[in-house]
Amino acid sequence: MKRLRSFHFAFLALLFFLVLTPGCGPSLPPLVPVSGKVTVGDKPLTGGQVSLFPDGHQLPNGVTITGTIDSSGQYKVYTAGKEGAPEGKYKVTVIPLLGSGGTGKKSISLPFNKKFLDPTKSTLTIQVSASSAANAYDLKLTPP
């Protein structure tokens, strides 16, 4: 009887642990730091978002790779909330922060060519690698 009671206690303890332990999310390969500067012509883009889309490889469903562009044009990407991206080739899109044009209405004028908004049309690509050179992830956009 004691043995059966010990077994029940161990089973309940394990069940309790499994129920209360949060999931760890999708399993990701090792991440490599990815950061750089976004420029249009020779001027920094002063706000927006960079997104990476796998080109020829897959990520777990629901996993996104994005980064926010700061006022100096610098960005750093995160995968599922963790800094960096898995190694591989990526198509890159950039979405600018659209400000007001002084009239109180949102400006819809893009500071760069609209092809950089669409991963199927963007000509921006990067190869994420642990051995990438400095400035390997700088993004140079062309004006409209």
DRENDO-1510 file (C-alpha; in Angstrom, 1 decimal, always signed):
<recs>
REC; n; res; u; v; w
REC; 1; MET; +0.0; +0.0; +0.0 .
REC; 2; LYS; +2.9; +2.4; +0.8 .
REC; 3; ARG; +4.4; +1.7; -2.5 .
REC; 4; LEU; +1.2; +2.5; -4.4 .
REC; 5; ARG; +0.8; +5.7; -2.4 .
REC; 6; SER; +4.4; +6.8; -3.3 .
REC; 7; PHE; +3.7; +6.0; -6.9 .
REC; 8; HIS; +0.5; +8.2; -6.8 .
REC; 9; PHE; +2.3; +11.0; -5.2 .
REC; 10; ALA; +5.1; +10.9; -7.8 .
REC; 11; PHE; +2.6; +10.8; -10.6 .
REC; 12; LEU; +0.6; +13.7; -9.2 .
REC; 13; ALA; +3.8; +15.8; -8.7 .
REC; 14; LEU; +4.8; +15.1; -12.3 .
REC; 15; LEU; +1.4; +16.0; -13.6 .
REC; 16; PHE; +1.3; +19.2; -11.5 .
REC; 17; PHE; +4.8; +20.2; -12.9 .
REC; 18; LEU; +3.7; +19.6; -16.5 .
REC; 19; VAL; +0.5; +21.5; -16.2 .
REC; 20; LEU; +2.0; +24.5; -14.6 .
REC; 21; THR; +5.2; +24.8; -16.6 .
REC; 22; PRO; +4.7; +27.2; -19.5 .
REC; 23; GLY; +5.6; +26.1; -23.0 .
REC; 24; CYS; +8.9; +27.2; -24.4 .
REC; 25; GLY; +7.5; +28.2; -27.8 .
REC; 26; PRO; +8.9; +27.0; -31.1 .
REC; 27; SER; +12.3; +25.4; -31.2 .
REC; 28; LEU; +14.7; +27.7; -33.0 .
REC; 29; PRO; +18.2; +27.1; -34.4 .
REC; 30; PRO; +21.0; +29.1; -33.0 .
REC; 31; LEU; +20.6; +32.9; -33.6 .
REC; 32; VAL; +23.2; +35.2; -35.0 .
REC; 33; PRO; +23.2; +38.9; -34.1 .
REC; 34; VAL; +21.9; +41.0; -37.0 .
REC; 35; SER; +22.0; +44.8; -36.9 .
REC; 36; GLY; +22.8; +47.6; -39.4 .
REC; 37; LYS; +21.9; +50.9; -40.8 .
REC; 38; VAL; +19.1; +51.8; -43.2 .
REC; 39; THR; +19.8; +54.6; -45.6 .
REC; 40; VAL; +18.0; +56.2; -48.5 .
REC; 41; GLY; +20.6; +57.7; -50.8 .
REC; 42; ASP; +23.1; +58.8; -48.3 .
REC; 43; LYS; +20.7; +59.8; -45.5 .
REC; 44; PRO; +19.5; +57.5; -42.7 .
REC; 45; LEU; +15.8; +56.4; -42.7 .
REC; 46; THR; +14.7; +57.9; -39.3 .
REC; 47; GLY; +12.1; +55.3; -38.3 .
REC; 48; GLY; +10.2; +52.2; -39.4 .
REC; 49; GLN; +10.6; +48.5; -39.4 .
REC; 50; VAL; +12.8; +45.9; -41.1 .
REC; 51; SER; +11.5; +42.4; -41.7 .
REC; 52; LEU; +13.4; +39.3; -42.9 .
REC; 53; PHE; +11.8; +36.6; -44.9 .
REC; 54; PRO; +13.5; +33.2; -45.4 .
REC; 55; ASP; +14.7; +32.6; -48.9 .
REC; 56; GLY; +15.0; +28.9; -49.5 .
REC; 57; HIS; +14.7; +27.7; -45.9 .
REC; 58; GLN; +11.8; +27.5; -43.4 .
REC; 59; LEU; +11.1; +28.9; -39.9 .
REC; 60; PRO; +8.6; +27.3; -37.5 .
REC; 61; ASN; +5.0; +28.5; -38.2 .
REC; 62; GLY; +4.2; +31.9; -36.7 .
REC; 63; VAL; +7.9; +32.9; -36.2 .
REC; 64; THR; +8.7; +36.4; -37.5 .
REC; 65; ILE; +12.0; +38.2; -37.7 .
REC; 66; THR; +11.7; +42.0; -37.3 .
REC; 67; GLY; +13.5; +45.0; -36.0 .
REC; 68; THR; +12.7; +48.6; -35.3 .
REC; 69; ILE; +14.6; +51.4; -37.1 .
REC; 70; ASP; +15.6; +54.2; -34.7 .
REC; 71; SER; +16.0; +57.9; -35.4 .
REC; 72; SER; +19.7; +57.4; -36.6 .
REC; 73; GLY; +18.7; +54.7; -39.1 .
REC; 74; GLN; +20.1; +51.8; -36.9 .
REC; 75; TYR; +18.2; +48.6; -36.5 .
REC; 76; LYS; +18.6; +45.2; -34.7 .
REC; 77; VAL; +16.4; +42.2; -35.5 .
REC; 78; TYR; +14.7; +39.8; -33.2 .
REC; 79; THR; +13.3; +36.3; -33.9 .
REC; 80; ALA; +10.4; +35.2; -31.7 .
REC; 81; GLY; +11.4; +37.9; -29.2 .
REC; 82; LYS; +15.1; +36.8; -29.1 .
REC; 83; GLU; +17.9; +38.9; -30.5 .
REC; 84; GLY; +19.3; +37.7; -33.8 .
REC; 85; ALA; +18.2; +35.5; -36.7 .
REC; 86; PRO; +19.0; +32.0; -37.8 .
REC; 87; GLU; +21.8; +31.6; -40.4 .
REC; 88; GLY; +20.6; +31.7; -44.0 .
REC; 89; LYS; +19.6; +33.9; -46.9 .
REC; 90; TYR; +16.7; +36.4; -46.4 .
REC; 91; LYS; +14.7; +38.8; -48.5 .
REC; 92; VAL; +14.3; +42.1; -46.6 .
REC; 93; THR; +11.5; +44.5; -46.5 .
REC; 94; VAL; +11.4; +48.0; -45.0 .
REC; 95; ILE; +8.3; +49.8; -43.8 .
REC; 96; PRO; +8.9; +53.5; -43.0 .
REC; 97; LEU; +7.4; +55.4; -40.1 .
REC; 98; LEU; +5.0; +57.8; -41.9 .
REC; 99; GLY; +4.7; +61.1; -40.1 .
REC; 100; SER; +2.4; +64.0; -40.5 .
REC; 101; GLY; +3.1; +66.5; -43.3 .
REC; 102; GLY; +2.3; +69.5; -41.1 .
REC; 103; THR; -1.4; +69.6; -42.0 .
REC; 104; GLY; -2.4; +67.1; -39.4 .
REC; 105; LYS; -3.0; +64.5; -42.1 .
REC; 106; LYS; -0.8; +61.4; -42.5 .
REC; 107; SER; +1.8; +61.7; -45.3 .
REC; 108; ILE; +1.5; +58.9; -47.8 .
REC; 109; SER; +4.7; +59.9; -49.7 .
REC; 110; LEU; +7.3; +57.1; -49.4 .
REC; 111; PRO; +10.9; +58.2; -48.9 .
REC; 112; PHE; +12.1; +55.2; -51.0 .
REC; 113; ASN; +11.1; +53.0; -53.9 .
REC; 114; LYS; +7.9; +51.1; -53.0 .
REC; 115; LYS; +9.4; +47.7; -54.1 .
REC; 116; PHE; +11.1; +47.5; -50.7 .
REC; 117; LEU; +7.7; +47.1; -49.0 .
REC; 118; ASP; +7.0; +43.8; -50.7 .
REC; 119; PRO; +9.0; +40.6; -50.1 .
REC; 120; THR; +8.2; +39.3; -53.5 .
REC; 121; LYS; +9.5; +42.4; -55.2 .
REC; 122; SER; +12.2; +43.6; -52.9 .
REC; 123; THR; +15.8; +43.4; -54.2 .
REC; 124; LEU; +17.2; +43.6; -50.7 .
REC; 125; THR; +18.8; +40.4; -49.6 .
REC; 126; ILE; +21.1; +39.5; -46.8 .
REC; 127; GLN; +23.1; +36.3; -45.9 .
REC; 128; VAL; +23.0; +35.9; -42.1 .
REC; 129; SER; +26.2; +34.2; -41.0 .
REC; 130; ALA; +28.2; +34.0; -37.8 .
REC; 131; SER; +31.3; +35.1; -39.8 .
REC; 132; SER; +29.7; +38.2; -41.5 .
REC; 133; ALA; +31.8; +41.3; -41.9 .
REC; 134; ALA; +31.1; +44.6; -40.2 .
REC; 135; ASN; +28.3; +46.5; -42.0 .
REC; 136; ALA; +27.2; +43.3; -43.8 .
REC; 137; TYR; +23.6; +44.0; -42.8 .
REC; 138; ASP; +23.5; +47.7; -43.8 .
REC; 139; LEU; +20.5; +48.3; -46.1 .
REC; 140; LYS; +20.8; +50.9; -48.9 .
REC; 141; LEU; +17.4; +51.9; -50.4 .
REC; 142; THR; +16.9; +53.9; -53.6 .
REC; 143; PRO; +14.7; +57.0; -53.6 .
REC; 144; PRO; +11.3; +56.8; -55.4 .
</recs>
